[in-house]
């Protein structure tokens, strides 16, 4: 009798034949029994060998991507104005046509994205980290650091004076006209004539002061055009641009702001102001176009790294 064990062995295992004339009567039985035991042992060994080989091998799990580099954008930091703020981006890819503030992580698998890093400032009196962004608190410089998964990056930020403050300077008259001859004479008559030069003739340089305060996006200005002084209201348009509008009535004159386009850069204020003017005892309305140039009066002291 043969046992098929082709699964493990290339041959059949056969039991010894039962017909032995000279052997004791029990010998064939014993031989058969021994053969069964040997065959069973071989089958168990074969089965054990097969079971140790996985039927469906599992691919090894790839290693997780790690952060290889962390960069803060905008590169090199930036400049902020007192009272300004910038939101921190925490997700997404690098923009192609805008500049955002965020920590950009590059990974070992070649990918990259903005991440939710931990941000700190070396000088919170200048730049404070709060409410998911950077807030410009005081004039000066500070180093801002972002940390994420063992990587860090840092950039400098400078905070400069904003719109608020006391400004003094002059305005240069570039245009002057009036709707009546008498008003034109008193307002626009050029110099070097037999008549008295006009109060706002072309080329005249006249004094102007501003006391500006800012609340949110609203700007309030106490403005003096020479002796004509009053309060105007306007809006902060961002990045130092602002405008004021309104009417000032003083000493019998009425000054109406027709156009205002000015910008603050550090401690300089410049731009264009056009106004309409009515003077007592003169018919009609005059129009004056000016270019203004002012400087900040007694700017606050700079705050250096480590304190005020």
C-alpha positions in Angstrom: 0.0 0.0 0.0 1.4 3.4 -0.9 0.6 6.8 0.7 0.5 9.8 -1.7 2.8 12.4 -0.2 3.5 14.3 -3.4 2.9 17.7 -1.6 6.2 17.4 0.2 8.2 14.6 -1.4 8.9 13.7 -5.0 8.3 9.9 -4.3 5.6 7.8 -2.8 6.0 6.2 0.6 5.0 2.6 0.4 4.4 0.0 3.1 6.3 -3.2 3.0 4.5 -6.1 1.3 2.3 -8.3 3.6 3.3 -11.6 2.1 6.3 -13.0 4.0 6.3 -16.8 4.1 9.1 -17.2 6.7 8.2 -14.3 8.9 6.2 -14.7 12.1 2.5 -14.2 11.6 2.6 -10.9 13.5 5.5 -9.4 11.4 3.4 -8.1 8.5 1.1 -6.3 10.9 4.0 -4.8 12.8 5.7 -3.7 9.5 2.4 -2.2 8.4 2.1 -0.4 11.7 5.6 0.9 11.6 5.1 2.1 8.1 2.0 4.0 9.1 3.9 5.6 12.0 6.7 6.6 9.7 4.3 7.9 7.1 2.4 9.9 9.6 5.5 11.4 11.0 6.6 12.4 7.5 3.2 13.9 6.8 3.3 15.9 10.0 6.7 17.1 9.1 5.5 18.1 5.7 2.5 19.9 7.0 4.5 21.7 9.6 6.9 22.9 6.9 4.1 24.2 4.7 2.3 26.0 7.5 5.4 28.0 8.3 5.4 29.7 4.9 2.9 32.7 4.7 0.2 32.1 2.0 -0.2 35.9 1.3 3.0 37.8 2.1 2.4 41.4 3.4 4.5 44.2 2.0 6.5 46.1 4.6 5.0 49.4 5.8 7.0 52.4 4.3 8.6 54.7 6.7 6.7 57.9 7.5 7.9 61.1 5.8 9.8 63.4 8.1 10.4 67.1 8.0 13.7 68.0 6.4 13.4 71.8 6.3 11.3 74.5 7.8 11.1 78.0 6.2 9.2 81.1 7.2 7.5 83.1 4.5 7.9 85.9 3.5 11.6 85.1 3.3 13.7 87.6 5.2 10.8 88.8 7.4 9.2 92.1 6.9 8.1 95.5 8.1 4.9 96.2 10.0 3.2 99.4 11.1 2.2 99.9 14.7 -1.3 98.7 15.2 -1.1 96.3 12.3 -1.4 92.6 12.3 -0.8 89.6 10.0 -2.6 86.3 10.1 -0.5 83.1 10.1 -1.3 80.5 7.4 -1.3 76.9 8.7 -2.2 74.8 5.7 -1.9 74.6 1.9 0.9 74.9 -0.6 3.1 77.7 -1.6 1.1 80.5 -3.4 2.3 81.5 -6.8 1.1 85.1 -6.9 0.7 86.3 -3.3 2.9 86.5 -0.2 1.6 85.0 3.0 2.9 84.6 6.5 3.5 81.0 7.6 5.8 78.1 8.3 6.4 76.0 5.2 7.7 72.4 5.9 9.5 70.3 3.3 9.3 66.5 3.7 11.6 63.6 3.0 9.2 62.3 0.3 9.5 65.5 -1.7 6.2 67.1 -0.7 5.7 70.3 1.2 3.0 72.3 2.9 2.3 75.0 5.4 2.0 73.6 8.9 0.7 74.6 12.3 4.0 75.5 14.0 4.7 77.0 17.4 5.6 80.7 17.1 7.5 82.9 19.5 8.9 86.4 19.5 12.1 87.6 21.0 10.5 90.9 21.9 6.7 90.8 22.5 6.8 94.6 23.2 7.5 95.0 19.5 5.9 92.0 17.9 3.4 89.8 19.8 2.2 86.4 18.8 -1.6 86.3 19.5 -4.9 85.2 18.0 -3.3 83.2 15.3 -1.1 86.0 14.0 1.6 88.6 14.5 0.6 91.9 16.0 2.8 95.1 15.8 2.8 96.6 19.3 5.7 99.1 19.4 8.4 100.5 17.2 11.6 98.5 17.0 12.8 95.1 15.9 12.1 91.5 17.0 13.1 88.0 15.8 10.2 85.7 15.2 10.8 81.9 15.4 8.6 79.0 14.2 9.2 75.4 15.4 7.6 72.2 14.1 8.6 68.6 14.6 12.2 69.3 15.6 12.8 71.9 12.9 12.9 75.7 13.4 13.3 78.8 11.4 13.6 82.5 12.3 13.3 85.9 10.6 13.5 89.5 11.7 10.6 91.9 11.7 10.7 95.7 12.1 7.8 97.7 13.4 7.6 101.3 12.3 5.4 104.2 13.2 1.8 104.1 11.9 -0.6 106.9 10.9 -1.3 108.0 14.4 0.8 110.8 15.8 1.5 114.5 15.5 2.7 115.7 12.1 4.0 119.1 11.0 5.1 120.3 7.6 4.1 122.3 4.6 1.9 122.1 1.5 3.0 123.4 -1.9 0.2 125.0 -4.0 0.2 123.5 -7.5 -3.2 124.7 -8.7 -5.4 127.7 -7.8 -8.6 129.0 -9.3 -11.8 130.8 -8.3 -15.3 131.3 -9.6 -15.2 135.1 -9.1 -12.7 137.7 -10.1 -12.5 139.2 -6.7 -11.9 135.9 -5.0 -9.4 134.9 -7.6 -7.5 138.1 -7.0 -7.2 137.6 -3.2 -6.6 133.9 -3.5 -4.6 133.2 -6.6 -2.7 136.4 -7.7 0.8 135.3 -8.5 3.8 137.0 -7.0 6.1 139.5 -8.8 3.1 141.7 -9.9 2.0 145.1 -8.9 -0.7 143.5 -6.8 -0.5 141.7 -3.5 0.3 138.0 -4.0 -2.7 135.7 -3.4 -3.1 133.8 -0.2 -2.7 130.4 -2.0 -1.0 131.3 -5.3 0.7 128.6 -7.3 4.1 128.0 -5.9 3.2 129.2 -2.4 4.5 127.0 0.5 2.1 127.2 3.4 2.1 125.5 6.9 0.0 122.5 7.8 -0.2 120.4 10.9 -2.1 117.2 11.7 -2.9 115.4 14.9 -4.0 112.0 13.9 -5.6 109.2 15.9 -6.7 105.7 14.7 -9.4 103.4 16.0 -9.7 100.3 14.0 -9.9 101.5 10.4 -11.3 105.0 11.4 -8.9 107.9 11.3 -9.6 111.2 13.1 -7.5 114.3 12.3 -7.3 117.7 13.8 -5.9 119.6 10.9 -4.7 123.2 10.5 -4.3 124.8 7.1 -2.6 127.9 8.4 -5.1 129.6 10.7 -8.0 127.5 9.5 -8.3 124.6 12.0 -10.8 121.9 12.4 -11.6 118.2 12.8 -11.9 115.8 9.8 -12.8 112.1 9.6 -11.6 109.4 7.3 -10.4 105.8 6.8 -7.2 103.8 7.1 -6.8 102.2 3.7 -3.9 99.9 4.7 -0.2 99.9 4.2 0.0 103.5 5.4 -2.5 105.0 3.0 -5.4 107.0 4.5 -7.8 109.8 3.6 -9.7 112.5 5.5 -12.9 114.3 4.4 -15.2 116.9 5.8 -15.7 120.6 6.2 -13.8 123.0 8.4 -15.4 126.3 9.4 -13.2 128.9 11.2 -12.7 132.7 11.3 -15.6 133.1 8.9 -14.0 130.9 6.2 -15.3 127.5 5.0 -12.8 124.9 3.8 -14.3 121.8 2.2 -12.0 118.8 1.4 -12.5 117.8 -2.2 -9.7 115.2 -2.5 -7.3 113.6 -0.1 -4.7 111.0 -1.0 -1.8 110.6 1.5 0.5 107.9 2.8 2.7 107.4 5.8 6.1 105.8 5.3 8.1 105.4 8.5 8.2 109.0 9.9 7.2 110.8 6.6 3.7 111.7 5.4 3.2 112.8 1.8 0.5 113.0 -0.8 -2.0 115.3 -2.4 -4.9 117.4 -0.9 -7.4 119.4 -2.9 -9.8 121.7 -1.1 -12.5 124.3 -1.9 -12.5 127.5 0.0 -15.0 130.2 0.6 -13.9 133.5 2.3 -16.1 136.0 4.1 -17.1 139.1 2.0 -16.0 137.5 -1.3 -18.4 135.9 -3.7 -17.9 132.5 -5.3 -15.7 129.5 -4.4 -12.0 128.9 -4.8 -10.2 125.7 -5.6 -6.7 124.8 -4.4 -4.7 121.8 -5.3 -1.7 121.0 -3.1 1.2 118.6 -2.6 1.8 117.9 1.1 5.0 116.9 2.9 5.1 116.4 6.7 7.3 114.7 9.3 6.3 113.0 12.5 6.8 115.3 15.5 8.8 113.7 18.3 8.3 110.1 17.3 8.2 107.4 20.0 11.5 105.9 21.0 12.5 102.7 19.3 12.2 99.4 21.2 15.3 97.3 20.9 15.7 93.5 21.3 15.1 92.5 24.9 12.9 95.4 26.1 11.9 99.1 25.8 
